[in-house]
Amino acid sequence: MPGTNLTRDEATQRSSLISTESYEVSLDLTTGAETFATTSTVRFGCAQPGAETWIDFVGSSVESVVLNGRELDPAKVWADGRIALGDLAADNELTVAATGTYMNTGEGLHRFVDPADGEVYLYSQFEVPDSRRMYAVFEQPDLKATFTFRVTAPAHWQVISNEPTPEPQPAPEAGNVDGGEVALWEFAATPRISSYITALVAGPYDVVRDSVTTRKGEVPLGVFCRRSMRPHLDADNILEVTKQGFAFFEEEFDQPYPFTKYDQIFTPEYNMGAMENAGCVTIVEAYVFRSKVTEAIVERRALTILHELAHMWFGNLVTMKWWDDLWLNESFAEWSSTACQAEATRWTDAWTTFGTAEKAWAYRQDQLSSTHPVAADMVDLAAVEVNFDGITYAKGASVLKQLVAYVGREPFRDGLRAYFAKHAWGNTTLADLLVELEATSGRDLSQWSKVWLETAGVNTLAPQVSVGADGRIESLEIVQTAPESHPTLRPHRLAVGAYALDGGVLRRVRRVELDVDGERTAVEELVGEAMPDLLLVNDDDLAYAKIRLDEKSLATALEHIRAFEDSLPRSLCLGAAWDMTRDGEMAATDYVRLVLKALPGETDSTLLRVLIQQVTTAALTYTAPAHRAGVVAELAAGLRSAAESAEPGSDAQLQLVTAWAALARSEADVARVGALLSGSEVLDGLELDQDMRWTLLTSQVTAGAAGEAEIADEQARDNTATGREKAARARASVPTPEAKEAAWVAAVEQDGLSNSVLAAMGLGFGWVHDTALLEPYVDRYHEVIEKVWSQRTHHIAESLAVGFYPLPAASQRLLDASQSWLDSHPDVSHSLRRTVSENRDAVARALKAQAVDATH
């Protein structure tokens, strides 16, 4: 990692020694295209005068360091991202003048040039350790302070930070940038906050302004995007969701919104979904929809908006002491944003979406060799950076949902209110929250915390049923198991549903809610009743656990998966089948055929999206190589049929056409895709917008029916940042050794491409109809990955380590190569070993599934 990897012990020692008061940060953004000038004046106290510590800065150079009037030699005190500070006084003033480096990795202060008009756009991204890339700072969450920013920039720019943007003034040394005037923005001081939620966004962003009525009065709202994206910005929807969130959270937390304004800026080349900078949220620009998108994506954008807004209270007003509680920060925002979405917006089925998509992510992550307790042991920053995962977000939120059920919604709410009131503007740990929840609920949460937060792994719940000759249930038990590696059995509150076929419809005729604990739990309420056509453990998706179906229920699900009246039980049964496929208990071919029965007529957008992702993986990776081509052809034909029969212009049509095009490889399918792209054939209701054109063209390229000429023509038509990324993906998809080599060299062996282009190239590199194209990279990947990890920033290294791993060529050779690398590299960084281990796990699971499918 560029810059020293801060450990938890070092952070604890530093925060016991010093107390930060204020930062005054001056930035000059007019000094060139590669670097900027940054000067920080920091005031802080020291509990042991005469002691020494350090302040963090990662950049091009440090020009001067002045501590309490003493000039320190930068050449002697600055190394590996740290500036050594000795002989501290009780009260200290430090000024560091330095040169920062603009990034193109989505970390620190990112600089982007819009290909549409040549305008420059900047935005900051500081979580976890990257505020030190913009100014000198004590980089850890418990050293809160006030921050005052002074920014010199081109006068025609918008400059946005945590406090309201002041009127720009003439710069003291007025100059010009490319013939334009320069101005100075002097922001007011922030409240006491952590450095990772400070922010700077600058450039000629366009804006839609509004306000929301809060307990403190009117709070200004702003929605920003690049000028070239302004025609596509649906600000009304964004603002509507934002206002619904304000009302819900102020009531739920009994705390007024803690900051002075709330801006949301949609930024290009963004690494994540969004970031909760105080009053200045940055959001991935993909949420500005330039083409038709699915309802699942619209719903997901709303969830992202609410997630970041929830952080204004949980994370920003009250902040974790150290990153051990990253899970609580993110899981809480995930739980509360879903609750808000379900209770205060039009997405009343948000918990169904959560169960379908988020829990699937959690179950997948929880079965990797790298799984960890929800409350992870974050020993250093490197450990933190790889834990933005399905455990931290989705499993943690699932566990919080269980906790709400365990203590009761009202006691949970009252505990939160007490927590915010007691700890506003401070730093806390999980124990501080549990104290308040125990007080309001009267429950001892120590054992609950131990089994749910301090142990890893997912349980499996299966019904064991005995039916008499008369067709009635003689006994029914829920059997709970756990993997050998993580043998904890946990308490679950869940429902068992009994479904009967009636006129071709599966209707729930009985529901029993009970506590499941230990290895076996009897369901006495259903003994003596007629055995239904389908028994569903964890009906309504209350528990966090994998489920299985008994023999009769599985047969019913396989034959009548479209018969459910609601999407949630259908999703649960399909999820059980997917888990069985991944666990080697169901042949991938059978799973593909089950999903092909489920797709026609499906209207739940998120369920459809998840099913398409899973069935594609099953066909391409989990089927036996000997008959994979036939299964893929069967899937492609089924997707095409479902797409052609879908309601014209519907969400389903859009998703199914996209999925079919990705798999199109037969002569007939390739020709049909080409005809849709050229317009010589039309599918009623399908919009041939710019993103659909790229979808169809990339399909043609991957099949060898189009190449560089067509890609160049399309990029000329779409001279945008998105067009540049889509073109990079298409070029990496060309099915020739030369094209794969070019992508590999440009992304892996050379440096300089932006984060978004690298990610797009990784997608194209790995998307092949003939996996032999990836065979040469089995060895090359393992030869270079350690060097890549040591020389690139964390996000870029992780993107390359995952995106250019030749997983589509899953084989014993690839598994052996990864295991051999792990065996021979015991001392590389934990985060790199974890990433390679997860890649290896995916191959091992694929080979197990392939072996089962081979006997089909």
ZAMARGU-4260 file (C-alpha; in steps of 0.2 Angstrom, whole numbers, plus 5000, padded with zeros to 4 digits):
<rodrens>
0) 5000/5000/5000 | 5007/5017/4995 | 5010/5025/5012 | 5013/5016/5028 | 5000/5003/5033
5) 4993/5010/5050 | 4989/4997/5063 | 4976/4997/5076 | 4989/4997/5090 | 4998/5012/5082
10) 4981/5021/5081 | 4977/5017/5099 | 4994/5024/5104 | 4992/5040/5094 | 4975/5044/5100
15) 4980/5041/5118 | 4994/5054/5115 | 4986/5068/5105 | 4969/5077/5104 | 4966/5086/5087
20) 4957/5102/5088 | 4956/5110/5070 | 4963/5109/5052 | 4964/5124/5040 | 4967/5117/5023
25) 4972/5128/5008 | 4971/5120/4991 | 4977/5127/4974 | 4969/5118/4960 | 4976/5129/4946
30) 4994/5123/4947 | 4993/5110/4933 | 4985/5094/4927 | 4996/5082/4937 | 4998/5090/4954
35) 4990/5103/4966 | 4997/5113/4980 | 4991/5109/4998 | 4994/5117/5014 | 4988/5111/5031
40) 4988/5120/5048 | 4984/5108/5062 | 4981/5113/5080 | 4982/5098/5092 | 4986/5094/5110
45) 4998/5082/5117 | 4996/5073/5134 | 5014/5070/5136 | 5025/5086/5131 | 5041/5081/5124
50) 5034/5065/5116 | 5034/5061/5097 | 5021/5056/5084 | 5018/5057/5066 | 5006/5065/5054
55) 5001/5057/5037 | 5003/5063/5020 | 5005/5054/5003 | 5009/5065/4988 | 5022/5071/4976
60) 5033/5081/4988 | 5033/5090/5005 | 5040/5108/5003 | 5040/5113/5021 | 5036/5107/5039
65) 5034/5120/5053 | 5030/5114/5071 | 5028/5127/5084 | 5038/5139/5074 | 5052/5127/5071
70) 5056/5122/5053 | 5059/5104/5051 | 5068/5097/5036 | 5056/5087/5025 | 5070/5076/5018
75) 5073/5070/5036 | 5055/5069/5043 | 5045/5063/5028 | 5045/5045/5022 | 5033/5031/5018
80) 5018/5043/5019 | 5022/5049/5037 | 5030/5065/5043 | 5039/5063/5060 | 5035/5076/5073
85) 5046/5076/5089 | 5047/5086/5105 | 5029/5090/5105 | 5022/5104/5117 | 5006/5103/5127
90) 4997/5114/5113 | 5004/5112/5095 | 5002/5121/5079 | 5009/5112/5063 | 5009/5119/5046
95) 5014/5107/5031 | 5015/5114/5014 | 5016/5100/5000 | 5012/5095/4983 | 4998/5083/4981
100) 4995/5071/4966 | 4979/5070/4956 | 4973/5052/4955 | 4964/5042/4941 | 4960/5027/4952
105) 4945/5034/4962 | 4956/5036/4977 | 4961/5053/4985 | 4957/5068/4974 | 4952/5060/4957
110) 4954/5070/4941 | 4943/5067/4926 | 4943/5075/4909 | 4926/5074/4900 | 4929/5068/4882
115) 4912/5076/4877 | 4918/5094/4880 | 4936/5093/4888 | 4930/5100/4905 | 4939/5095/4921
120) 4930/5087/4935 | 4937/5083/4952 | 4930/5074/4967 | 4938/5066/4983 | 4936/5049/4990
125) 4944/5046/5007 | 4938/5030/5015 | 4948/5021/5021 | 4965/5030/5022 | 4965/5043/5008
130) 4962/5060/5015 | 4981/5059/5017 | 4982/5060/4998 | 4974/5078/4999 | 4981/5086/5015
135) 4992/5082/5029 | 4981/5073/5043 | 4981/5062/5057 | 4972/5048/5047 | 4961/5038/5059
140) 4942/5040/5063 | 4943/5044/5082 | 4954/5059/5080 | 4940/5071/5076 | 4942/5089/5073
145) 4935/5104/5064 | 4940/5107/5046 | 4941/5123/5036 | 4944/5123/5018 | 4951/5137/5007
150) 4951/5132/4988 | 4958/5142/4973 | 4951/5136/4957 | 4944/5142/4940 | 4931/5154/4943
155) 4918/5146/4932 | 4918/5130/4943 | 4907/5124/4956 | 4917/5120/4972 | 4908/5109/4985
160) 4913/5103/5002 | 4905/5099/5018 | 4899/5116/5023 | 4888/5127/5011 | 4898/5134/4997
165) 4902/5153/5000 | 4902/5166/4986 | 4919/5165/4977 | 4931/5180/4979 | 4945/5186/4968
170) 4960/5175/4971 | 4974/5185/4981 | 4986/5182/4967 | 4973/5182/4953 | 4979/5172/4938
175) 4971/5163/4925 | 4969/5145/4919 | 4969/5142/4900 | 4964/5160/4898 | 4950/5159/4912
180) 4949/5169/4928 | 4953/5161/4945 | 4943/5163/4961 | 4945/5159/4980 | 4932/5149/4990
185) 4933/5151/5009 | 4922/5138/5018 | 4916/5139/5036 | 4922/5127/5048 | 4914/5110/5050
190) 4908/5102/5066 | 4920/5090/5074 | 4921/5075/5061 | 4932/5062/5056 | 4944/5066/5041
195) 4937/5051/5030 | 4921/5060/5028 | 4928/5077/5023 | 4926/5081/5005 | 4930/5092/4990
200) 4921/5092/4973 | 4926/5104/4960 | 4922/5107/4942 | 4909/5114/4930 | 4895/5103/4938
205) 4877/5107/4934 | 4865/5108/4948 | 4847/5106/4953 | 4843/5115/4970 | 4829/5112/4982
210) 4826/5112/5001 | 4819/5100/5014 | 4809/5105/5030 | 4818/5097/5045 | 4817/5099/5064
215) 4830/5113/5062 | 4821/5122/5048 | 4825/5122/5030 | 4840/5112/5024 | 4847/5116/5007
220) 4848/5102/4995 | 4858/5100/4979 | 4859/5087/4965 | 4874/5089/4954 | 4881/5080/4939
225) 4893/5084/4924 | 4886/5096/4911 | 4886/5083/4898 | 4875/5072/4909 | 4863/5085/4913
230) 4850/5080/4900 | 4849/5063/4908 | 4847/5068/4927 | 4830/5064/4934 | 4833/5075/4949
235) 4814/5075/4954 | 4815/5057/4958 | 4831/5058/4968 | 4825/5073/4978 | 4808/5064/4982
240) 4817/5049/4989 | 4829/5061/4998 | 4815/5070/5007 | 4806/5054/5011 | 4822/5048/5020
245) 4824/5064/5029 | 4807/5063/5037 | 4809/5044/5041 | 4826/5046/5049 | 4823/5061/5059
250) 4808/5053/5067 | 4816/5036/5069 | 4832/5042/5077 | 4823/5057/5086 | 4838/5068/5081
255) 4838/5082/5069 | 4848/5081/5053 | 4866/5086/5060 | 4873/5096/5046 | 4870/5112/5037
260) 4865/5106/5020 | 4864/5091/5009 | 4872/5089/4992 | 4872/5074/4981 | 4885/5073/4967
265) 4885/5060/4954 | 4903/5058/4949 | 4912/5049/4935 | 4924/5034/4937 | 4918/5030/4954
270) 4924/5014/4963 | 4909/5011/4974 | 4890/5015/4975 | 4892/5030/4985 | 4901/5038/5000
275) 4894/5047/5015 | 4904/5063/5016 | 4896/5074/5028 | 4883/5085/5019 | 4892/5081/5003
280) 4888/5063/4997 | 4897/5057/4981 | 4887/5044/4971 | 4892/5033/4956 | 4888/5042/4939
285) 4880/5026/4933 | 4865/5031/4943 | 4862/5045/4930 | 4852/5035/4917 | 4856/5039/4900
290) 4847/5024/4893 | 4833/5013/4898 | 4837/5004/4914 | 4828/4990/4924 | 4817/4994/4939
295) 4829/4984/4950 | 4842/4997/4946 | 4830/5012/4950 | 4826/5003/4966 | 4844/5001/4970
300) 4848/5019/4967 | 4835/5024/4980 | 4842/5012/4992 | 4859/5019/4989 | 4853/5037/4992
305) 4844/5031/5008 | 4860/5021/5014 | 4871/5037/5013 | 4858/5048/5021 | 4857/5036/5036
310) 4876/5038/5038 | 4873/5056/5042 | 4868/5050/5059 | 4876/5033/5061 | 4894/5035/5055
315) 4895/5054/5054 | 4886/5061/5070 | 4892/5045/5080 | 4907/5037/5073 | 4916/5021/5076
320) 4931/5022/5086 | 4941/5010/5075 | 4937/5000/5059 | 4933/4985/5069 | 4916/4992/5069
325) 4915/4995/5050 | 4902/4982/5049 | 4891/4991/5061 | 4893/5007/5052 | 4888/4999/5035
330) 4876/4985/5041 | 4866/4998/5051 | 4865/5010/5035 | 4860/4994/5025 | 4847/4989/5038
335) 4840/5006/5041 | 4839/5011/5022 | 4830/4995/5018 | 4818/4999/5033 | 4815/5016/5026
340) 4812/5010/5009 | 4799/4998/5014 | 4790/5010/5026 | 4792/5027/5018 | 4794/5025/4999
345) 4784/5016/4985 | 4796/5001/4986 | 4786/4993/4999 | 4793/4976/4995 | 4811/4981/4999
350) 4814/4967/5011 | 4809/4955/4997 | 4823/4963/4987 | 4835/4962/5001 | 4832/4944/5004
355) 4833/4940/4985 | 4849/4950/4981 | 4858/4955/4997 | 4857/4939/5006 | 4863/4929/4991
360) 4878/4940/4992 | 4880/4936/5010 | 4878/4917/5008 | 4891/4917/4994 | 4904/4927/5004
365) 4900/4917/5020 | 4905/4901/5012 | 4922/4907/5006 | 4938/4901/5015 | 4940/4920/5019
370) 4924/4922/5028 | 4925/4931/5045 | 4914/4935/5059 | 4903/4950/5057 | 4913/4959/5070
375) 4929/4957/5061 | 4947/4959/5069 | 4953/4974/5059 | 4972/4974/5064 | 4977/4987/5051
380) 4971/4997/5036 | 4975/4983/5024 | 4963/4972/5033 | 4949/4985/5032 | 4951/4988/5014
385) 4946/4970/5009 | 4932/4969/5021 | 4920/4980/5011 | 4911/4963/5008 | 4895/4953/5009
390) 4898/4950/5027 | 4901/4968/5032 | 4886/4974/5022 | 4873/4960/5019 | 4876/4947/5033
395) 4878/4961/5045 | 4861/4969/5040 | 4853/4952/5040 | 4859/4950/5058 | 4853/4967/5063
400) 4836/4962/5056 | 4836/4947/5067 | 4841/4958/5082 | 4826/4969/5079 | 4815/4954/5079
405) 4824/4948/5095 | 4822/4964/5105 | 4807/4971/5097 | 4805/4985/5085 | 4800/4998/5098
410) 4814/4994/5110 | 4826/4994/5096 | 4821/5011/5091 | 4821/5018/5109 | 4839/5011/5111
415) 4845/5020/5095 | 4838/5036/5101 | 4847/5034/5118 | 4863/5030/5109 | 4862/5045/5097
420) 4858/5057/5112 | 4872/5050/5123 | 4886/5049/5110 | 4882/5063/5097 | 4899/5070/5089
425) 4909/5056/5098 | 4916/5039/5094 | 4909/5023/5100 | 4911/5004/5099 | 4898/4990/5097
430) 4897/4988/5116 | 4890/5006/5118 | 4876/5002/5106 | 4872/4985/5115 | 4871/4994/5132
435) 4857/5005/5126 | 4848/4990/5118 | 4849/4980/5133 | 4842/4994/5143 | 4827/4997/5132
440) 4823/4979/5129 | 4828/4971/5145 | 4837/4957/5136 | 4855/4951/5139 | 4863/4952/5122
445) 4880/4945/5127 | 4876/4927/5121 | 4867/4934/5105 | 4882/4944/5101 | 4894/4930/5104
450) 4885/4917/5092 | 4879/4930/5079 | 4894/4943/5078 | 4909/4934/5084 | 4908/4917/5074
455) 4908/4915/5055 | 4898/4903/5043 | 4881/4900/5038 | 4869/4887/5045 | 4858/4875/5034
460) 4840/4872/5039 | 4832/4856/5032 | 4815/4849/5036 | 4814/4830/5041 | 4797/4824/5039
465) 4788/4807/5042 | 4771/4805/5033 | 4759/4791/5038 | 4749/4780/5026 | 4735/4792/5028
470) 4745/4806/5021 | 4746/4815/5037 | 4762/4821/5045 | 4768/4810/5059 | 4783/4820/5064
475) 4792/4836/5058 | 4808/4842/5063 | 4820/4856/5057 | 4837/4850/5057 | 4851/4863/5059
480) 4869/4859/5053 | 4885/4869/5051 | 4901/4867/5041 | 4915/4858/5050 | 4926/4874/5048
485) 4913/4885/5057 | 4903/4873/5068 | 4892/4885/5078 | 4873/4882/5079 | 4863/4897/5081
490) 4845/4902/5087 | 4834/4907/5073 | 4816/4915/5073 | 4808/4909/5057 | 4791/4903/5049
495) 4787/4887/5041 | 4774/4888/5027 | 4763/4875/5020 | 4758/4877/5002 | 4745/4867/4992
500) 4742/4866/4974 | 4724/4873/4969 | 4719/4874/4951 | 4738/4876/4946 | 4741/4889/4960
505) 4752/4886/4975 | 4744/4894/4989 | 4749/4895/5007 | 4737/4886/5018 | 4746/4886/5035
510) 4760/4896/5043 | 4769/4892/5059 | 4781/4904/5067 | 4794/4897/5080 | 4811/4898/5088
515) 4824/4886/5081 | 4838/4882/5092 | 4851/4867/5092 | 4852/4853/5081 | 4834/4848/5080
520) 4818/4858/5083 | 4801/4849/5082 | 4787/4858/5073 | 4773/4851/5084 | 4759/4862/5076
525) 4759/4853/5060 | 4759/4835/5066 | 4743/4827/5062 | 4739/4838/5047 | 4739/4833/5029
530) 4756/4833/5021 | 4756/4849/5009 | 4762/4849/4992 | 4776/4860/4998 | 4784/4864/5015
535) 4794/4880/5015 | 4807/4882/5030 | 4810/4900/5033 | 4795/4906/5024 | 4794/4925/5023
540) 4813/4925/5024 | 4815/4930/5043 | 4831/4920/5046 | 4848/4921/5040 | 4852/4903/5034
545) 4852/4892/5019 | 4837/4881/5017 | 4833/4864/5010 | 4817/4856/5004 | 4811/4839/5008
550) 4809/4827/4993 | 4791/4830/4989 | 4792/4849/4991 | 4808/4849/4980 | 4798/4839/4966
555) 4784/4851/4968 | 4795/4866/4966 | 4804/4859/4951 | 4788/4855/4942 | 4777/4871/4947
560) 4790/4885/4951 | 4779/4897/4942 | 4763/4892/4952 | 4767/4903/4968 | 4756/4918/4969
565) 4770/4929/4976 | 4788/4931/4971 | 4796/4929/4988 | 4792/4910/4991 | 4797/4907/4973
570) 4813/4916/4976 | 4816/4906/4992 | 4814/4890/4983 | 4825/4895/4968 | 4838/4901/4981
575) 4837/4884/4989 | 4840/4876/4972 | 4854/4888/4968 | 4863/4883/4985 | 4861/4865/4981
580) 4869/4868/4964 | 4883/4877/4972 | 4885/4864/4985 | 4885/4850/4973 | 4868/4843/4978
585) 4859/4847/4961 | 4866/4845/4944 | 4869/4862/4936 | 4860/4856/4920 | 4844/4853/4931
590) 4846/4870/4939 | 4847/4878/4921 | 4831/4870/4916 | 4822/4875/4932 | 4826/4893/4930
595) 4821/4892/4911 | 4804/4887/4918 | 4804/4901/4930 | 4809/4915/4919 | 4793/4917/4907
600) 4781/4929/4915 | 4793/4934/4930 | 4789/4952/4934 | 4800/4955/4950 | 4814/4964/4943
605) 4827/4960/4956 | 4823/4942/4956 | 4824/4941/4937 | 4841/4950/4938 | 4848/4938/4951
610) 4841/4922/4942 | 4850/4928/4926 | 4866/4930/4935 | 4865/4913/4943 | 4859/4903/4929
615) 4873/4911/4918 | 4886/4905/4930 | 4878/4888/4931 | 4878/4886/4913 | 4896/4893/4909
620) 4905/4887/4925 | 4896/4873/4934 | 4891/4862/4920 | 4902/4847/4914 | 4914/4853/4900
625) 4908/4838/4890 | 4891/4844/4888 | 4892/4862/4892 | 4890/4868/4874 | 4873/4860/4873
630) 4867/4867/4890 | 4873/4884/4885 | 4864/4883/4868 | 4848/4877/4878 | 4849/4892/4889
635) 4852/4904/4875 | 4837/4897/4866 | 4826/4899/4882 | 4832/4916/4885 | 4828/4921/4867
640) 4811/4913/4868 | 4807/4922/4885 | 4813/4938/4878 | 4802/4937/4862 | 4787/4933/4872
645) 4790/4946/4886 | 4778/4961/4886 | 4785/4974/4873 | 4795/4987/4882 | 4794/4979/4899
650) 4808/4977/4912 | 4808/4958/4908 | 4811/4961/4890 | 4826/4972/4893 | 4834/4960/4905
655) 4831/4945/4894 | 4837/4952/4878 | 4853/4958/4887 | 4856/4940/4894 | 4852/4932/4878
660) 4864/4943/4868 | 4878/4939/4880 | 4876/4921/4876 | 4873/4922/4858 | 4885/4911/4849
665) 4875/4900/4837 | 4874/4906/4819 | 4856/4910/4820 | 4857/4920/4836 | 4873/4929/4830
670) 4863/4934/4814 | 4848/4939/4824 | 4858/4950/4836 | 4866/4958/4821 | 4849/4962/4813
675) 4843/4970/4829 | 4858/4981/4829 | 4857/4986/4811 | 4838/4989/4813 | 4834/4977/4799
680) 4824/4967/4812 | 4814/4975/4826 | 4808/4967/4842 | 4792/4976/4847 | 4796/4987/4862
685) 4814/4986/4863 | 4823/5003/4863 | 4839/5003/4853 | 4846/5017/4864 | 4865/5019/4866
690) 4868/5007/4879 | 4858/4993/4870 | 4868/4997/4855 | 4884/4993/4865 | 4876/4977/4872
695) 4872/4971/4855 | 4888/4976/4847 | 4899/4968/4861 | 4889/4952/4858 | 4894/4953/4840
700) 4912/4956/4844 | 4913/4942/4856 | 4906/4930/4843 | 4918/4936/4830 | 4905/4944/4819
705) 4912/4962/4822 | 4928/4970/4826 | 4939/4986/4827 | 4930/4995/4813 | 4913/4993/4821
710) 4919/4997/4838 | 4928/5013/4832 | 4912/5018/4823 | 4902/5016/4839 | 4914/5025/4850
715) 4913/5040/4838 | 4895/5040/4839 | 4896/5039/4858 | 4910/5051/4862 | 4907/5050/4881
720) 4916/5043/4896 | 4904/5028/4896 | 4907/5026/4877 | 4926/5025/4881 | 4923/5012/4894
725) 4911/5002/4883 | 4923/5002/4869 | 4937/4996/4880 | 4926/4982/4885 | 4922/4977/4867
730) 4940/4978/4862 | 4945/4966/4876 | 4931/4954/4870 | 4938/4952/4853 | 4940/4933/4852
735) 4958/4932/4847 | 4975/4929/4856 | 4981/4946/4850 | 4966/4955/4858 | 4968/4946/4874
740) 4986/4950/4875 | 4983/4968/4871 | 4971/4970/4885 | 4982/4960/4897 | 4997/4971/4893
745) 4988/4988/4894 | 4979/4984/4910 | 4991/4972/4920 | 5009/4976/4914 | 5007/4994/4910
750) 5001/5008/4921 | 4990/5024/4918 | 4973/5018/4913 | 4959/5025/4924 | 4950/5013/4936
755) 4934/5013/4926 | 4943/5008/4910 | 4952/4995/4919 | 4936/4987/4926 | 4928/4987/4909
760) 4943/4979/4901 | 4943/4965/4914 | 4925/4961/4910 | 4929/4960/4892 | 4945/4950/4894
765) 4935/4936/4904 | 4920/4935/4893 | 4924/4922/4880 | 4915/4908/4870 | 4931/4898/4869
770) 4940/4897/4886 | 4956/4891/4877 | 4959/4910/4874 | 4962/4912/4893 | 4973/4896/4896
775) 4990/4906/4893 | 4985/4917/4908 | 4984/4903/4921 | 5003/4904/4923 | 5005/4922/4919
780) 4993/4928/4932 | 5002/4919/4946 | 5019/4925/4940 | 5014/4944/4941 | 5001/4946/4954
785) 5012/4949/4969 | 5021/4963/4959 | 5005/4971/4954 | 4999/4971/4972 | 5014/4979/4978
790) 5015/4993/4965 | 4997/4998/4962 | 4985/5007/4974 | 4973/4995/4983 | 4958/4997/4973
795) 4967/4995/4956 | 4977/4980/4962 | 4961/4972/4969 | 4952/4976/4952 | 4966/4968/4942
800) 4968/4953/4954 | 4949/4949/4952 | 4945/4955/4935 | 4960/4947/4926 | 4959/4930/4935
805) 4955/4917/4922 | 4940/4910/4931 | 4930/4906/4915 | 4944/4893/4911 | 4941/4884/4928
810) 4950/4868/4928 | 4961/4857/4939 | 4976/4866/4931 | 4970/4883/4937 | 4965/4876/4954
815) 4983/4868/4956 | 4991/4884/4950 | 4982/4895/4963 | 4985/4883/4977 | 5003/4881/4973
820) 5005/4900/4973 | 4997/4901/4990 | 5008/4887/4997 | 5024/4896/4990 | 5019/4913/4996
825) 5015/4912/5014 | 5022/4929/5019 | 5013/4940/5006 | 5001/4953/5012 | 4985/4946/5020
830) 4974/4955/5008 | 4983/4948/4993 | 4982/4930/5000 | 4963/4933/5004 | 4960/4939/4986
835) 4969/4924/4978 | 4961/4912/4990 | 4944/4918/4985 | 4948/4915/4967 | 4954/4898/4971
840) 4938/4894/4981 | 4928/4899/4966 | 4937/4886/4955 | 4936/4873/4968 | 4917/4875/4969
845) 4916/4875/4950 | 4925/4859/4949 | 4914/4850/4962 | 4899/4856/4953 | 4906/4850/4936
850) 4909/4833/4943 | 4891/4831/4949 | 4884/4838/4933 | 4895/4825/4923 | 4885/4811/4931
855) 4869/4819/4926
</rodrens>
